[in-house]
């Protein structure tokens, strides 16, 4: 377990445990409530963090992300569209059932209204007895699509009640023709159709909207109906439910509908008769709808009862709705279903092909990403020879080609780096060899000391100096500068050192030594290489100086109590047939100093491009005449660093200080 997870999990467990203990010990205290709240907050935050980590783990692979994106974008809209279409079809089917119920009920009412009018016409034309005879004939008929019809009539002063329900009050308020009234009496609803004349004759047909009527309608028509009123529940099992109340329904499948009326609950089995169709999904009673008839009037008064209404709950199946909707002598339903099925199959095939194409694209992208990921792991493990197979001509293919090119570039770069490191090691070794070829930075020979500063511009420099102690108390100091810098220059410098050392020990000195070294350079094809060389011979006993020079910057003599003096000698550098070394002599008395240097000192430039120059060097040496040798060389180097601003030098720097005590 990671440290961060432990820091999160352990305090949370302790918090939950503390909340449980506090709830058990002091359940009603504020501390317990606070701990429970914090524990719940921690649990919610932990669940969010856990889900986020799980989501990152599940969607780590690009293929999974693409699949989820496809499902969200390509499949989810179809699911929503199908759900929306199913809901819309369910609403349309329910509303169609409600409209068909209303139209069938209206057709029954129109028939009854026509019969009421026919009775009045017969009584007016043939006398009340003829009207009564027709009414009795009509009452004996089996009612159409309803359980029963109750008739009330007044013909020629005679009151008639036919069809039962003798306890109903006499209806005296009918005038003209009434077709679509719903009347309420003591919690019972009636469909009322009637006709009345000015003379007082009237005929009224009452259709009880009760459980028996609902069963008759359900048996006669293609849907089931349950009739309820806002003043009572369905009259089931002979129970009288005349108390007022409101009806609340929650729709589901045909058998899963539940109604709540005045605290009583009813299921679909209690509302409707058993379903007789098959058990297929299209034959299940899943279409449940309603129809509402407002403006219910009182049976005795004919006045509208506020809040009273007739509620008809309807149930049917998708197949029954479809069969009625496409009812035709030409079997329209079958003729419509066939092209719809063909069109649906075509859409399924097209969508399947598109889904297969999307799956192929997802798999191809996943394969390409997997190859790139595998290639990255191979390169990460150091296998720079690995190349990703390029099989696509798209952005992923370009990415794979770029990856291969990058791997090749990295491989080449690492090879170059290895080669540079090898060269750097060789140059470092060459620098160490060069350092070993040069004498110590401080030498003492009796009363004479030589202090040296050597700073190459690169790993291997082209400057050269050497000190030889010869018999007879003689001291020979040589300083040179091979043009350029780098490894080749360092090798030439080493050759120059060996040549000078050999000639000095053979007894050559001064101009003769320089001429012989120049001949050696010319003999070995070094004619295009310029080398400056200055050889100083010093006899400490007499203080005599003999200086031979071939193109090297002039030395500076610092005599005690005198200003600095340059020992000027003009000559062409070695490496040319025109080289003619020159010589001069001087005296270095007790306390005197001789300064030798390479051109890297006076030719160093400032950031503005101004050279350090000979005059500035002479001023520094004059100002430091009272300093010891170490302090004087440090002063010169500090002044040079301040002048150049610490920038890297372009040439090697050598500074020699010969002191005579």
Secondary structure, DSSP 8 states (H G I E B T S, - for coil): --HHHHHHHHHHHHHHHHHHHHHHHSTTSHHHHHHHHHHHHHHHHHHHHHHHHHHHHHT-SHHHHHHHHHIIIIIHHHHHHHHHHHHHHHHHHHHHHHHHHHHHHHHHHHHHHHHHHHHHHHHHHH-HHHHHHHHHHHHHS--SSSS--EEEEEETTEEEEESS-TTS-------EEEEEEEEEETTEEEEEEEEE-TTS-EEEEEEE-SHHHHHHHHHHSSSEEEEEETTB----TT----S---EEEE--STTT-EEEETTEEE-HHHHS----S-SSTTTS--EEEEEEE---EETTT--B-TT--EEEEEEE-HHHHHHHHT--TT-HHHHHHHHHHHHHHHHHHHHHHHHHHHHHHHHHHHHHHHHHHHHHHHHHTT-TT-------SSHHHHHHHHHHHHHHHHHHHHHHHHHHHHHHHHHHHHHHHHHHHS--SEEEETTEEEEEEEE-SSSS--EEEEEEEETTTEEEEEEEEESS-SHHHHHHHHHHHHHHHHHHHHT--HHHHHHHHHHHHHHTT-TT--EEEEEEEEETTTTEEEEEEES---EEEE-TTS--EEE------BSSTT---EEEEEE--TT-EEEEE-HHHHT-B-TTS-B--HHHHHHHHHHTTTS-HHHHHHHHHHHHHHHHTT---SS-EEEEEEEE-
